[in-house]
Structures are given as structure tokens and as C-alpha cells.
Amino acid sequence: MSAFRELTLTCGADGSKTYTIDHATEIVPGLLVYRIPEGMHPSSPHRWRIGHHSGLSVADAMLREDAVAGAELLGTVADWTQDAAALKASIDATDLFVKLSYKYCIAPASEPLGPSADASSNGRYTDEQLQRTAAEFKADGYNALEILVAMSGRIPWCGLDTDEFNEAHNRIAELAEAA
């Protein structure tokens, strides 16, 4: 993996929206992994993206770890330093997504929660959210294991990397005195 790179994404049918990604990591030559910015595909809970160096989207994942694993797999499939048109002509998309499904990656923005859902902060949390969640679980008499299970399917908890999830869980278990 290489250091962070900046990437500019152009979205919308008319190209009217642009987003600058300042923390894209090149996993294999030509493929980057980055967090989808807030406001972009807000109903998609899959906030981590594998992108081509041109700025085109390749696949999405719920966890950064899965996006990295997907990009590593893709590195064995093609030379991603090629331009996008050459890649599109040489890759069977159906076969590609069958392989990516084993790494928990999906087609970009293909599984939205619903038209009014906003999961753009999925995978991020604040101290206020930690305290509120801890109080809720403490009031329900949850132990640390029950908190972990309950948190795993809730927004913004789903989509946290393993270390971030463990940190959030440990802080909530402490606040709820459930450890």
C-alpha cells in the first residue's frame, strides 16, 4: 500500500457535483480505496469504495478492510494502470463481481437502504453518541457481549473498521458498566 493520494470525483449525469478525496490509499497500482464522502450516495451504507485512478468507481464495501481485500483481489485480475475504456473492454463485469462478493464487495451504490435514508455518517461516531448508546444499553440491562451484538447492525456502528468498532464497543461497555 502506498501513502495517501488526492482524488477528484465528478458525479451526476451532467457532472455538476465534484468531491475531493484527500485520503485515498493506492492498494495496487491504479486502484485506490477511500471513504465515500458525506452527501455522496447518502442512502448507501457501504461507505468504502474501490476506485480506479481516473476517479471512476469500481466497487463498494461496508468495511475498509473488505475494500482493501477486494482491491488486492482485483490486482490479480487486470492491470489497473490502464485507462478505463481498455479495462471495460477486457473485463467481464459479472465475473468480476462474483469474485468480489467473496470479499464482501458490491457494485457501487447498488444496495441503498431507501430513498430517504442517510447513512453517510455510517462508520463514524461521536462521544455524545457513545454516551447515549451506553445509557440505552445500561437501561436495558445489557452485558458487554449483548452490546456488541446489538451495535453491529446499527447505524453508525455498521461499517466501522475492526479497530474502530472495538474502540467504540469498549468505550460503550465501560460507560454502561457492562464489561
N, C-alpha and C positions, 0 to 999 in steps of 0.2 A: 504494500500500500504506500502511496506517496502522500505528501503533505496536502493541506487544504488548497483548493483552487476556487476561483470565482467563475460563476457560470451565469449567463443571462438567458432566461426563458421567455419566449414570446407565446402568448396564449390567445384564445378567442378566434373565432372564424375570420375576423378581419385583422387579427394581430394587434388589437388595441391594448392588450394588457401585457405588461412585462414584469418579471420578477427577477431580482438579482439574488443568487445563491452565493454566499461568501464562504461557506464551509462544505463544499463538495470534495469528496475524497476519491481520488482515482484508485480503483481497486485493481484493475488490469488495464493495460494500455487502451485508451479510448472509451472506457466505461467508468462512470462516476456514481457514487452513492451519496445522496443528500436527503435532508428532511424537506418535505414539501412545505412551502411557506404558508402561513396563515392566510386565509382568504382564497387560496387556490384549492379547488375541489373540496370545499368545506364539508360536504356530506360523506367524504371518503374517510373511513377510519384507518386506512392503510397510508400512513404518513411518511413512509420511507420509499424513496424512488431510486431505481437504477436508471441512469440516463446516459445517452450517447454524448460524446464530447461536443457534438453540434448543438446540443440543447434539446434534442428530441427525446421523448420518453420511451423507455423500453419495458419496464415492469415496476410494480409496486409491492411493498411488503408491510406488514404490521410492525415488525421489529427491525431495527438497524442490522442486527445480527443476521437475519434472514436475507435482507437485501445484499449484504456483503457475501453471504454464501451463494446467493443467486448470481451475483456478478462474477464470482470466482468460477462458477459452473459455466457461465456464458463465455468466459475467457477461453474455454476449451472447445467451443463450438465454432467460433469465427474470429477473424482479425478485425477488431472493433475500431482500429485506427482508420479503416476505410471510410469513404463518405457514405452517408445514409442511403443514397439511392443504390449503390452497389450492394450494401448489406441487405436491403429489402429484396433485391432481385435474387440473392443467393441463399436466403434463409427461409425455411418453411415455418411460418408463424405458429401453426398448430403444433408441430413437433416441438418447437421452442418452448411453448407454454406448458406442454405435457412435462417436459424436463424440469421447468421452473416450478411446477406445482409441488415437486418433491422437496423444494426449498421454501415452500410457503409463499411463493411469489405469484402475483396475478397480473393480468393486463392492466395498464394504467387506468385508474379511476373507474374500474369496471364493476365494483361492488359497493355502490353507495348505500348509506343507511336509509335515506329517504330524502325527499325534496327539501324539507325544512330543517333537517338535522345539521348540526355544526360540530364536527369532530376535529376542527383544525387545531385545537389545543390538545388533542389526544396525545398522550405520552409526556405531558408536562404537568406539573403540579406546583401549588404554592403552599406556604406554611399554613395559610388560612384553610385551604382545602384539607391539609393533613389533620389539623385540629378538628375540623367539622366531621371528617370521616371517623377519626378516633372516637369522638363523643358519640356518634351514631352507633358504632360497633360496641362501645362500652355499655351504652344504654340497653343494647340487645343481649348483653352477656357473652359476647363472642370471645373465644380464646385466639391465640396468635394464628393457629392453623386455619381456623374458620375465617379470620380476617383475610388471610392470604387468598383463600378460595373465593371469597366474596369480592375482593378487589380485582381479581384477574379479569373479570368480564365487564367492568365499569369504565366509563369514560371519566376522567382522563387516564385511568390506570392502564387500560389495554394499550399496547404499543410502546410501553417503556422497555428499554433495554434491560437485560438481566440485572446489571449493577444498579441502575436507577430504580428498578422495581424493588430490589432487595432493600435499598436505602429507604424508599418510601414506606415499604412494609414494616421495616424495623422501627422507623420513627412512629408510625401509627400504633404498632403493638406497644411501644413504650408509653405513648400518650394515653392509650386505652388500658394501661397496666395489665396487658394480656400476655406478656412474654413469659 
